[in-house]
């Protein structure tokens, strides 16, 4: 059953035949008492009457808010109004109520504990994506990954590339995304070590093991990265390809056939720094420094953290990090994802940012000053040239990762002058998107390309890291606007994370096999999110197998559907979810 019912008060008071349809958009989790607290109300007709902020459960009116008209710009078709109730610090559960139309917002809370523990839901989704042993499904899959292509050995040679995570609703595995997810989780722990629980063991089963669950999940990634770097000059970058796309399937009953029968060996692609593709669609490639540098960063950071838990494993990670970084130095440039019979792939074209991050982490792990000097050189080369935040559009995953974590990693080990340079890189991107946000009723300035939610959570993370670097809190309202968009202050009034908040409107009909075949609703997964209509209308294979939940709320600018068939807006991604953990951990802190 579709989860969004609205609050009980609205259902009791609503009646048929009212003259005006009014829509509320508000963060359904809610606000901490000190937050800027804003919502948007919109309608096809002008709204003049005030809106009540209603305290639950007694339904007492706390304040009456006069809606402030907002320019609609390209969002068109509606009259938009801002509701600002930042002055309210009283805690509890609330709704916004418009008496003329007898309509209300979803329930939300004001509490200093509003976001406590939310990051654990994201880790639960990551466990669902595990390949090898999957604790959510309690099954083993893809232990025969894989058979080599483009490697130093003859094609079809067996190599052990089991483990890692399924990338999204499909069951491909990419070093492009796996390396970033691993590094991001490790940095989240480094920044917020007290925010993570210990409820599961290394296999993801419910059993405490004395290690925070975020590190258990990150180690799942580290173990895979170690496997993929088979020799000093070898690196596997992808398992499987779009031959995987044969409908929804449970991982241990994979019907894809890569030449060895169904549910058997899958292709394991080695990075070469050159274009690849077994059929007509060839990737572009100039090197492998993006993969090698990012993997080196994750392993070097992991080596420093794991000294506390397992020094032998820590040394193994450090040795591999050094080797990978050297491989990146020898092969500067980028390696992209591979496709087989479809034109879609990960189009990453950046690498200086990854080598900066790898060098910075290796300097911290070894104290070798040559790494520090190289990190600074890569930082200047990357600057904002690798960032989507100063552009109005980009190809799919062209500017990946969607935040340069190398700038933040390097910041703590450089002199004051270089610190200002790194701060400036982050600030320039923030200010560019902020300027774009002025034309949005929802205060968002990202380009709505495919996986726009990844951009949104990455921008929020950049705002958080900039604040930590500079101490400048002037962008706090902008940061909160990005957070609020993700949880309901958007045209559709929905959260972009499955199951969050549990009482709200969130994606249910997601493009994943566990939902479609097993009716599993796993919380914490970040869906791809809204996309420009101009892009959406040209994508192949999109279908709506159920009625649109938001027909009255759709606008001519961007589109979102909670529908299994809309893979472009409603497919949860592993890296998007992992890439939201710093943001979630930040807000989880008691303010």
N, C-alpha and C positions, 0 to 999 in steps of 0.2 A: 504494500500500500504506500502511495506517495506520502512522505513524512510531513510535509509542510501543511499544517492545518490552520496555522494562525493561532492566536491565543484563544482560550475558552471564552473570555469576555467578548471578543469580537463575534464569535459564532452565536452567542446568546443574543447579542444585540443587533446583529445584521438582519436586514429584511430585504425582500425583493422589491424591485422597482425604484431604487434610489436613483437620483438624477445624475450623480457624478461617480465615476470610478476613480479611486485614488490609490496610488501605490506608495508603499513605504520601502525605503532601503536603509537598513541600519545594521551595524555589526551585531550579529546575533549572540556572540559570546558576551560582549559587553565591554566595559571600560574599568580601568582602575580609577580611584577617586580623583587623582591629580591629572588625569588625561584631558585633552581636548575632546569634547563629546559632540559629535555632529552626526546628523542623519539627513537624508534627502527624501522629499515627498514630491511626487509628480503626477500629472493628470493631463488628459486631452483638453481639459478646460481649466481656466484660471482658478486658483485657490485663494480665498480671501480670509476665511475664518481661522482662528487660532487652533493650535493643536495642544492637547493635554499630555503632559508626562504623568502617567498613572502608575502609582505604586501598588504592587501586588503583595499579598492576596486581597487586601481590603479595598482595592480599587479607588483609593483616594487620589485626588489630583494634586500632584506636587507643585507644578507650575503650568501656566499656559504660555505657549511659544508662538510668536507671530512668524509665519513663514516668510523668508526673505527670498525674493525672486533671484534666480541665477540665469545667466545667459546659457542657452542650450547649444549654440554653435552647431557643429556637425552631428551632434546627437539628435537634434531635430524632433519633430512630431509631438513633443510634450512641452508642457510648462513645468519647469523644475524649480524647486524651492529648497532652501537650506533651513534646517532646524538645528539651532545651536543651544545646547543645554550644559555647556562646560561649567557653569557656576554651581551645578548640583554635585555635591560630594557625599550626600546621604547614600548609604549602602542598601542593597536589597535587589529585588527583581522588579522590572518595570516593563511597560509597553508605552508606545505613542498612540494616541487615540484622536481621530478626527470625527467630531460628532456629526457634522453635516452629512457626511457620506456613510456614517456608521461603520468605519473601517479602522483597522489598527495595524501596527507593526507586529513583527514577531516579538516574543519575549526576549529580554536581555538583562544582564545584571550590571550593577556597579559594585565592585568589590576589589580589594587589594589581592584577592586570591583568584581573580577571574580566569587567569591563564595557567594557574598552577598545574604542573604535570602534563600539559598538553603535548609536549615534545615526545612523551612516551607513546602516544597514539601513532606518531610518525614512525617510530621504531617498530611498532607492531606491523605496520604495512610493509616495512622493509623485510621483515621476516617472511611475510607472504611471498616476496619476490625471490627468495633464496632458491638457487639451483644446486643440485646434489641432494642433500637432505633438506626437505622443506618442513619446518616444524608446525606450520599452520595447517598444512594438508596431511601431515604425518606420512610422508611418502618420500621415496628416493627416485630421482629422475636424472637423465642425461649423464650417466656415469661413463658413457662411451664417447664423450667429447674429447678429442675430435680427430679428424684426419687432415693432414697438413696440405696447404696450398701456398705457393710462393715462398716456401721455406728453403733452407739450405739443403734439406733432405729431399728425396724424391716425393713428388705429390702423392697424397693419400697415405703417407706414413703416419702411424698412430702416434699422437702426443697426448699427454694427460693435461687437459684443460678443463676438467670438471670443477664445479664450484661456482662462485660468483653469484650474480643476481640476474634474473630475467629482467629485461630492460623496461618493459611496460606491459601492455596487455598481450603482447606476443612473447615468445620465449627465446629471442635472440639475446646474445650477451656481447657487450662492447667494452673494450678497455677505455674508449673515449669517455663513457659515462661512469663506468665502474671506478676508474681512478679518481675522478672528481668526487663521487659520492663518499669514497673512503676517506679522502683528505678532508672533506667538509665535516664529516662526523668527528674526526680526530680534533679538528680545530674547535668544534663546538664543545667538546669535553675540555680542551685546554682553557677555553674562555670561561666555561661555566661548570666546573667539576662537581659542584655541590647540587646541581639541578637534576642529576640523573639517578634513577633507581637501580637496584639490583634485584630483579625478579626472575630472570631466566639464566640458564647456563649457556655455555659456548654454542650448543646446538640449537638454542632458542627455545628449549623446553622449560616449563615452569619449575624452576629449581634454582635457588640462589647459589652463586659460586664465588662470591667475594669480589666480583669485578662488575663495574657499572655496565648496564645493558648496552649503552651506546658504544662501549669499547668491545664488547662481544660482537656487536654488529660490524664495527670497523675492522675487527680482526678477520671476520669472514671475507672482507674485501682484501685485506693485506695478504692472507693466505693465497688468494687467487692471483694477485699481482706477482707474488713470488713464483707461482707456477708458470705464468705466462712469459717470464724472462728466463727462457730455457738455457741460454748460453750468453756470454757477454755481448755477442753480436746478433742475438736473436730475440724477437719480441712478438708474441701473438697478440693481435689487436682486435679480433672479432671471431665469435663462434656463431655459426649458422648464418643464414641470409633470408631473403624474402620468400624462399621456398617454404619457410615456416608458415606462411600465411595461408593456411588451408582450413580456415574456420576455427572456432573455439575448441580447445582440447585441454584435457587434464595433463599436466607435464609428464607423468609417468606412462602416458598412453599417446605419445607424440606420433601423429600420423604423417609427419613430413618425411620425405625420402630424398636423401642426398646422394643416392647411388648405391647404398648398402642396405636398402630396405627400410620400411617404416620403423620408427622408434629405435633407431640404431645410431651409427656414427654420424656426426655432423661435421661440416667443413670448419676447419680452424685456419684462419687467414693470418699469415705472418706479415708484419710490417716490412716494407722494402723501401719506402720513400719514393715510390713510383706509382703511377696510376694502376689500378687493379680492377678486375671484373671478369668473371668466367663467361659472361654472355655479352650482350651488346652495350650494356650500361657500364661505362668506365668511370671510376672515381678520378678525382684530381689529387695529385700528391707531389710534394717537392722535398720531403724529408720525413723524419719521425720524431722531431723534438717536442711536438705537442704531447704525444703519448709518453715519451721517455721522461720529459721534464716533470709532467704532472704525476706520473707514477713514482718518480724519485722523490718528489715532495711528500707524497703520502707515506712512503716507506721511511723516509728520514724523520718525519714527524712521529710516525709510529714507533720508531726505534727509541726516541727520547721518552715517550710516554711509557713504553713497555719495560723500560729499565726497572720500574717499580714492581712489575709483576713477573717478568721472565727475561732475565738478562741474555740468555742464549738466543731466544727469539729476537730480542732487540738487536743483537749483533748481526743476526742473519738479515734483518731488514736493512740495517745500515750498509752492509756489504752490497746488497742488491741495489740500494739507492745510489751508491757511488757508481756502480757499473752502468745503471740506466742513464744517469746524468752524463756520463762519458759518451754513451751511445748517442744521446741527444746532441752533444757538442760536435760529434763527428757527422751527424746527419741533420743539420739545422733545416727546418722547414716543417711541413705538416703532412700527416697521413689522414685520409678521410675514411668514412665507413664504406662498405661495399654493398652493392645491390646485385641482384641476379636477373630478375625479369621485370622489375618495376623501376621507374625513374627516381624514386625517393631514397635518399640516404642522408647521413649526417655529413654536412658540408663544411666542417671546421677548416678555417683558413688561417688561424692564428697559432703562434707558438712561443713568441718572446715572453708572454705572460707566464707560461708554464715553466720555462727555463728559469725565469726570475724566481718563481716560487720554489723550484727544486734547489737552486743555488742558495737561497736564503735559509731553507731548512737544513741543508747540508752544512752551512757555516755554523748554525746553532748546534748541530750534532757533533761537529768535528773541531771547530775553532780554526779551521784552515782559512786564512785570509783571502786566498785566491777565489774561494767561493763567494766571499762578500763582494769583491771587486766585480766579479762576473755578474752577480745578482744586480748590482747597481747599473751596469751597462745594459742588461736586459730590461730593467725597469724603465730606463730612459727610452729604449727602443720601443717598448710596449706602450708606455705613457697612457694615452687614451686612444691610440690607433687601433687597439684590439677591442675597444669597448663599444657596445651597442648604445650606451647611454648618451653618446653625442651624435647619434644618427637617427634618422626617421624611419629606417627600415633595414632589413638584412635578410639574407637567405636562411634557410632552415639550419640552425646550429652553426652558422658561418662564424660567428664571434663567440666562441665557446672557450672556457666556461663563461657564464653570464655575469660573473664578477671576478675580477682579478684579485684573488686572495694573496698573491705574491706581494702586492703593495703593502698589505697589512702585515704579513709575515716579516718583511724586510724592515718595516718601520722601527721596530724596537732595537735594531742593532746598527743604525746609521746615525750620523751627526745631525745636529739641529737643522742645519741648512737643508740637508737631504730629506729630513722629516717633512719640512714645509713643502718640498717638491711632491712627495708622495701624497700628502694631504690635498695638495692642489689637484692632483689627478682625480681623486675621488670627488672633490668638491665641484670640479668642472662638470662631471657627469650628472651630479645631483642637481646643479643649477640649470642644466640644459633640460632635463626632464621636468623640473619644477616650472620652468617657463612654459613648456608644452601643456602642463596640467592646468594652466590658467583658463584654457578654453574648454575644460571638462567640468560638468556639474558635479562630478565625483572626485575631483582633485587628483586625477591620475594622468601621467604624462608618458606612459610607455607606448611603443608601437605594438599594435595588436596583430603581430605575426604569429605563426604557429608556435604553440607552447608559450603564450603570453604570460601565463601564471608563473612560469619559471623566471621571466624577466621581473615580474612584480616582487616575488620573494627575494630575488637577487638584489633588486634596488633597495628593498627594506634592509637587507643585510649590509649593503654598502653604506646606507645611512647610519646603521648601528656602529659599524667599524670606524666610519669617519668620526662619529661622536667620541668613540673610545680613543682615537688617535689625537684629536684636536681639543677635546673638551668642549667643543662648540655644540650647544644644545638648541640653536636657533631653528634647526630643521625638524624638531620634534613633532610639530603639527603635521608636517608633510609625511614623516614616517608613520604617524598614526593613520593618516589617510590611506596609505598603501595597505596597512594591516586591515583597516576597516573594510576596504574593497574586498579583500580575500574572504571575509566572513559575513558579507551580506550587504554592505553599502555599495551596491552595484545595480545595474538596471533590472536584474532578475531577482534580487533580494535573497540570493542563495550563497551559502558557503562554497568555497572551491576545494575543500578537503572532505573526503568521505567521512561520515559519522561525526563531524565536529561542527557545531556542538550537538550533543545527542538529542536535544529538544528542538532543533532547528530544521531549516530547509537546507539540504546538502545533497551532493550527487549520490544517487542510488543505482541508476541504470547504467553502470559504467562498463566500458569496453574491456572487460577482463573475463577470462574463462571461469575463475572461481565464483563470480557472481552469476554468469549466464548458465553454467552447468550445475553448480552446487548451491546456488542461492546464498552464497556467503557474502556478507557485507562487512568488509574489513575496514576499520576506521583508520584515518591518518593519511590516506593517499591523496596527493595533490593532482587534480586533473589538468589537462592541457590548458583549458580555459578559453575565454572569448577570442574570436578571430575576426579580422576585417571581413566584411561581407564580400568584398572584391576577391579575396583569397578563397573564402569558403565556397563560393559558387563555382570555382574552377577545380576543386579537388575531386579525385576519382573515387568512386565506390562509396560515397556517403549516402546513408539511408536513414529515415526516421521510421522506426518500427512501432512507434507509439505516438499518441498525440503530444504536441508541444505543451509542456507545463506552463509556459510563460508567453502565450500568444499576445496577450494585451500589453506585455511589458517590452517586447522586442522593439528595437529601434533600427533605423536604416544604416547605422554606422558599423556596429559590431554585433556578432551573433553568438549565442551559447544555447546548447540543448542538453538536457539530461536524458540522453538516449544512447543505448548501446551502439546503434549504427553510426552515430556521429563520432568517429574516432578522432576527428580533428579538435573537438572541444571537450570530450568527456572520457578520454583515456588517461588513467592515472599513470604517472611515470616514476620510475625508481629514482632517477637523478633529481627530478624536481622535488620529490618528497625529501630525499636526503639533503638537498640544497636549501630546505626550509628550516632545518633544525637549529641553526644559530639564531634565526629570527624567533622561533618558538621559545627557545631557551631564554632569550633576552626578556621576552614578555612574561615568562613564567616566574621571574624573580618578583618577590614581594616589593612593591614600591612604597 
